[in-house]
Amino acid sequence: MKLAPTPEQHAALKATLALCNAGANTVAQYAHTATDRRPFALQKHVYAHLKASGLSAQPAIRVIKKVADAYTTRQANLTNGNYGPPGSKRYTKIVGKPIMFRQHAGQPFDDRCLSWQIDQSTVSVWTTAGRLRGVGFVCAPWQLKLLTARKGESDLVFRDGHFYLHATVDTDTPPPLIPADDPSGWLGVDLGIVNLAVTTADDPTDLDVRWSGGAVTARRKRNQTLRCALQRVGSKSAKRKLKTRRRKETRYVTDINHQLSKMIVAQAQRTGQGIAVEDLSGIRDRVRLARRQRQQLHSWAFAQLRDQITYKAQAAGLPVVMINPRNTSRTCHRCGSCATANRPSQALFRCRSCGWSGHADQNAALNIAALGHKNYRAAQSTVPKAATPLAAS
């Protein structure tokens, strides 16, 4: 939600973020050398200092929790190897310095610090200048309706000179619509570089390509060229430009993934099918590509697309199954023959056994749909059935 504060409220909110993040940096300095970084353990040592700096009780606790969560996230990234192996230059650099927060970084507030007046489109929030009441916010009617299901914390975010509130909304998930017990009850989704997503069409003889790589790939190449040019310059203004470009590119990828996932879920909902998506987790470590394709593979957010398809399908009551993509591109969906020679080019699939030929991505999508049907039935067979009640004697 975008806030619409008065100039006085804007100054108070900005000062509040500055004080909260200054306190968070103090806590982070202590937590860097502490052996126990749990929120309650940190609170014993830094709570009095935060109170003396001007923070009230509940905001001080939220600051401590924010720091503890940041260190937990960093440790998870270190454990998963996202910063390189132990002993590497990047790993050592990350471990050797405390976490620091920007002056106006986001700050979480619970219901004691921030309350919503949905009928008036205002919020009441704690600040260093006291409790601000009647801070307006603007949103679409459908967002206002969703706010009635809001639960938990709200994050105050300052970006590009404007304040926003990120609110978490919990809605009831409808009961899943079980697809027909046959392979046609599943929509297969093949993800790739040239074609971001290809689905099994309503007519199996047709090709249903979603966001082929033409315009998307061209724009990504232009972004890469500009990014490389700015990196070579290396000046402060170039770095500021790079930061702005990074946000713009991230928004572009997210927008394309939202459009793509929305169309896929709408197609499955229209045809009453479940969705089978190939799981590309770890593909960067498994697949060897030409140099020109590496940047395309490594820069597209396939995990984000998968997550968007999953939560949108669940909201629509559609089951989603993740499929191992191994050999789905080289196996004939008609006869089951698997051979590298079945795919003479990126776009063409020609089975050496039965002679079927067609688009390679469409063939892979049909294989994924069949595996979705198979895996779903296997998973359902392992679910224990409810016990039959004994008849009354």
C-alpha positions in Angstrom: 0.0 0.0 0.0 1.4 3.4 -0.9 1.1 5.9 1.9 0.1 9.6 1.4 1.6 11.4 4.4 1.6 15.1 5.0 5.1 16.8 4.9 5.2 16.6 8.8 4.2 12.9 8.8 6.7 12.2 6.0 9.6 13.8 8.1 8.5 11.8 11.2 8.4 8.5 9.3 11.8 9.1 7.8 13.3 10.0 11.2 11.7 6.8 12.6 13.4 4.6 10.0 16.7 6.3 10.6 16.5 5.7 14.4 15.4 2.1 14.0 18.2 1.3 11.6 20.8 3.0 13.7 19.6 0.8 16.6 19.7 -2.3 14.3 23.3 -1.5 13.4 24.2 -1.4 17.1 22.5 -4.7 17.7 24.2 -6.2 14.6 27.6 -5.1 15.9 27.0 -7.0 19.1 25.5 -10.0 17.4 28.5 -10.4 15.1 30.7 -11.5 18.0 27.9 -13.2 20.1 27.6 -16.9 20.3 23.9 -16.9 20.8 22.0 -14.8 18.2 18.5 -15.7 19.2 16.2 -12.7 19.7 15.7 -13.3 23.4 19.4 -13.7 24.0 20.2 -10.5 22.2 17.4 -8.7 24.0 19.1 -9.3 27.4 22.2 -7.3 26.3 20.9 -4.5 24.0 17.4 -3.8 25.1 18.4 -1.1 27.6 20.6 0.6 25.1 17.8 0.7 22.5 15.4 2.2 25.0 17.9 4.8 26.0 18.4 5.8 22.3 14.7 6.8 22.0 13.0 3.6 20.9 9.8 2.4 22.7 9.5 -1.1 24.0 7.8 -2.8 21.1 9.7 -1.1 18.3 13.0 -2.1 20.2 11.9 -5.7 20.2 11.0 -5.5 16.5 14.5 -4.1 15.8 16.1 -7.0 17.7 14.0 -9.5 15.8 15.0 -8.0 12.5 18.7 -8.3 13.2 18.3 -11.9 14.4 16.4 -12.8 11.2 19.1 -11.2 9.1 21.8 -13.3 10.7 19.7 -16.4 10.3 19.2 -15.7 6.6 22.9 -15.0 6.2 23.9 -18.3 7.9 21.5 -20.2 5.7 23.1 -18.7 2.6 26.5 -19.6 3.9 25.5 -23.1 4.7 23.9 -23.6 1.2 27.0 -22.3 -0.5 25.4 -19.2 -2.0 28.5 -17.2 -1.0 31.0 -19.8 -2.3 32.7 -22.6 -0.4 34.2 -22.0 3.1 37.6 -20.3 2.8 36.8 -18.6 -0.5 37.4 -14.8 -0.8 33.7 -13.9 -0.9 32.8 -16.3 1.9 35.5 -14.9 4.2 34.5 -11.4 3.4 30.9 -12.0 4.3 31.7 -13.8 7.6 34.3 -11.3 8.6 32.1 -8.2 8.9 28.8 -7.5 10.7 25.5 -7.0 8.9 24.8 -3.4 8.2 21.4 -1.8 7.5 20.8 1.2 5.3 19.7 4.4 7.0 16.2 4.1 5.5 15.9 0.3 5.2 12.5 -1.2 5.8 11.3 -1.8 9.4 8.6 -4.3 10.5 5.8 -3.2 12.8 3.4 -5.4 14.6 -0.2 -4.6 15.6 0.9 -2.8 18.7 3.0 -0.3 16.7 0.8 0.0 13.7 -2.9 -0.4 13.3 -5.1 -0.1 10.2 -8.4 1.8 9.8 -9.6 0.1 6.6 -12.9 1.9 6.4 -11.2 5.3 6.6 -8.1 4.2 4.4 -5.7 5.4 7.1 -3.2 3.9 9.5 -1.9 4.8 12.9 1.8 4.2 13.4 4.4 4.8 16.2 7.1 7.3 15.3 9.9 9.2 17.1 7.5 12.2 17.1 4.8 10.2 18.9 1.8 8.3 17.5 0.8 9.4 14.1 -2.9 9.0 13.5 -4.7 9.5 10.2 -1.9 8.7 7.8 -3.7 8.0 4.6 -2.9 5.3 2.1 -4.1 4.7 -1.5 -4.9 1.4 -3.2 -7.2 -0.3 -5.6 -10.6 -1.5 -4.5 -9.6 -5.1 -4.7 -6.6 -4.4 -2.5 -8.8 -2.7 0.1 -11.0 -5.8 0.1 -8.0 -8.1 0.7 -6.9 -6.0 3.7 -9.8 -7.4 5.7 -7.8 -10.7 5.8 -4.6 -9.1 6.9 -2.6 -10.8 9.6 0.8 -10.4 11.3 3.4 -7.7 10.8 3.4 -4.7 8.3 6.7 -3.5 6.9 7.3 0.2 6.5 9.4 0.7 3.3 10.9 3.9 1.9 11.8 3.8 -1.8 12.4 6.5 -4.4 11.1 9.2 -2.0 7.8 7.4 -1.2 6.6 5.3 1.7 4.9 2.0 1.3 3.4 -0.6 3.7 3.8 -4.3 2.9 1.0 -6.2 4.5 0.6 -10.0 4.7 -2.8 -11.3 3.7 -4.0 -14.9 4.5 -6.9 -16.2 2.5 -8.6 -19.5 2.6 -7.5 -21.9 -0.1 -10.4 -23.6 -1.9 -10.5 -27.4 -1.9 -8.4 -28.8 -4.8 -10.2 -29.8 -7.9 -9.1 -33.3 -8.7 -8.4 -33.7 -12.4 -9.9 -36.5 -14.4 -8.1 -39.8 -13.8 -6.5 -39.9 -17.2 -3.4 -38.3 -18.8 -5.4 -35.6 -20.5 -6.3 -34.2 -17.1 -2.9 -32.6 -16.8 -1.3 -29.5 -18.4 2.4 -30.0 -19.0 4.6 -26.9 -18.8 8.1 -27.1 -20.4 10.4 -24.2 -19.4 13.4 -23.1 -21.5 15.7 -20.4 -22.8 14.5 -19.9 -26.4 10.8 -20.4 -25.4 10.3 -19.4 -21.7 7.3 -21.8 -21.4 5.5 -24.2 -23.7 2.3 -25.9 -22.6 0.3 -28.7 -24.0 -2.4 -27.0 -26.1 -6.1 -27.7 -26.0 -5.6 -29.5 -29.3 -2.6 -31.9 -28.9 -1.6 -31.3 -32.6 -1.2 -27.6 -32.0 1.8 -25.8 -30.4 1.1 -23.5 -27.5 4.1 -21.3 -27.0 4.1 -18.7 -24.2 6.6 -15.9 -24.4 8.9 -17.1 -27.1 12.4 -15.7 -26.7 12.2 -13.1 -29.5 11.3 -9.7 -27.8 12.3 -10.9 -24.3 15.7 -12.2 -25.4 16.4 -9.0 -27.4 15.6 -6.8 -24.5 17.8 -8.9 -22.1 20.7 -8.6 -24.6 20.3 -4.8 -24.7 20.3 -4.7 -20.9 23.4 -6.8 -20.7 25.2 -4.6 -23.2 24.3 -1.4 -21.3 25.2 -3.1 -18.0 28.7 -4.1 -19.3 29.3 -0.6 -20.5 28.5 0.9 -17.2 30.6 -1.6 -15.3 33.6 -0.7 -17.5 33.2 3.0 -16.6 33.1 2.3 -12.9 32.3 5.9 -11.7 29.9 6.8 -8.9 27.3 8.0 -11.4 27.7 4.7 -13.3 27.2 2.7 -10.2 24.0 4.7 -9.4 22.8 4.0 -12.9 23.6 0.3 -12.5 21.5 0.2 -9.3 18.6 1.8 -11.0 18.9 -0.5 -14.0 19.1 -3.5 -11.7 15.7 -2.7 -10.1 14.2 -2.0 -13.5 15.4 -5.4 -14.9 14.1 -7.2 -11.8 10.7 -5.6 -12.2 10.7 -6.6 -15.9 11.4 -10.2 -15.1 8.9 -10.3 -12.3 6.2 -8.8 -14.6 6.8 -11.3 -17.4 6.7 -14.2 -14.9 3.4 -12.8 -13.5 1.9 -12.6 -17.0 3.2 -16.1 -17.9 2.0 -17.8 -14.7 -1.4 -16.1 -14.9 -2.0 -17.4 -18.4 -0.9 -20.9 -17.6 -3.2 -21.1 -14.5 -6.0 -19.6 -16.5 -5.6 -22.2 -19.2 -5.6 -25.0 -16.7 -8.6 -23.6 -14.9 -10.5 -23.3 -18.2 -9.8 -26.9 -19.1 -10.2 -28.3 -15.6 -6.6 -29.7 -15.6 -3.9 -30.0 -13.0 -0.5 -28.4 -13.7 2.7 -30.4 -14.1 5.9 -28.2 -14.2 9.4 -29.3 -14.6 11.6 -28.6 -11.6 14.7 -26.8 -12.7 16.3 -26.7 -9.2 20.1 -27.1 -9.5 20.1 -26.9 -13.3 22.9 -24.4 -13.3 25.1 -27.1 -11.8 23.8 -30.0 -14.0 23.7 -28.5 -17.5 26.6 -27.4 -19.7 25.8 -24.7 -22.2 27.5 -22.6 -24.8 28.9 -19.3 -23.6 26.2 -17.3 -25.3 23.5 -19.2 -23.5 24.9 -19.2 -20.0 23.9 -15.6 -19.2 20.4 -16.3 -20.4 20.0 -19.4 -18.3 21.6 -17.9 -15.2 19.7 -14.6 -15.3 16.1 -15.7 -15.7 14.1 -16.4 -12.4 12.8 -19.8 -13.2 12.3 -20.5 -9.5 10.2 -17.4 -9.2 8.0 -18.5 -12.1 7.5 -21.9 -10.5 6.5 -20.4 -7.2 4.1 -18.0 -8.9 2.4 -20.9 -10.8 2.2 -22.8 -7.6 0.5 -20.2 -5.4 -1.8 -19.0 -8.2 -2.9 -22.6 -8.9 -3.5 -23.3 -5.2 -5.7 -20.2 -5.0 -7.7 -21.6 -7.9 -8.0 -25.0 -6.4 -5.7 -26.7 -9.0 -3.1 -29.4 -8.0 0.5 -28.8 -9.0 3.1 -31.5 -9.4 6.9 -30.9 -9.9 8.5 -33.1 -12.4 12.1 -34.2 -12.8 13.1 -32.9 -16.3 15.6 -35.7 -17.0 15.2 -37.0 -20.5 11.8 -35.3 -21.1 13.3 -33.5 -24.2 14.8 -36.6 -25.8 12.0 -39.1 -25.1 9.2 -39.6 -27.7 5.8 -39.0 -26.0 4.1 -41.4 -28.4 6.3 -44.6 -28.3 8.6 -43.8 -25.3 11.9 -44.2 -27.3 14.7 -42.2 -25.6 17.7 -41.2 -27.6 19.8 -38.0 -28.1 19.5 -38.4 -31.9 15.7 -37.9 -31.5 16.4 -34.2 -31.3 18.5 -33.1 -34.3 18.0 -29.4 -33.5 16.7 -27.1 -30.8 13.2 -26.8 -32.3 12.7 -30.2 -34.0 12.0 -33.6 -32.5 12.1 -36.6 -34.8 11.7 -40.0 -33.3 14.1 -42.5 -34.7 11.8 -45.4 -33.6 8.2 -44.5 -34.6 8.9 -41.6 -37.0 6.8 -39.0 -35.1 8.1 -35.5 -35.7 7.0 -32.2 -34.2 8.2 -29.3 -32.0 10.7 -30.4 -29.4 9.3 -28.3 -26.6 5.8 -29.5 -27.3 7.0 -33.1 -27.1 8.6 -32.3 -23.8 5.4 -30.7 -22.5 3.5 -33.8 -23.4 6.0 -36.0 -21.5 5.8 -33.7 -18.5 2.0 -33.9 -18.5 2.1 -37.7 -18.6 4.6 -37.7 -15.7 2.4 -35.4 -13.8 -0.5 -37.8 -14.2 1.7 -40.7 -13.1 3.3 -39.0 -10.1 0.0 -37.6 -8.9 -1.6 -41.1 -9.0 1.4 -42.6 -7.1 1.2 -39.9 -4.5 -2.6 -40.4 -4.0 -2.1 -44.2 -3.6 0.2 -43.6 -0.7 -2.3 -41.4 1.2 -3.9 -43.6 3.9 -7.6 -43.9 3.6 -9.9 -42.9 6.5 -10.9 -45.8 8.7 -14.4 -47.2 8.1 -16.5 -46.7 11.3 -17.7 -49.9 12.9 -21.4 -50.7 12.7 -23.4 -50.3 15.9 -24.0 -53.6 17.6 
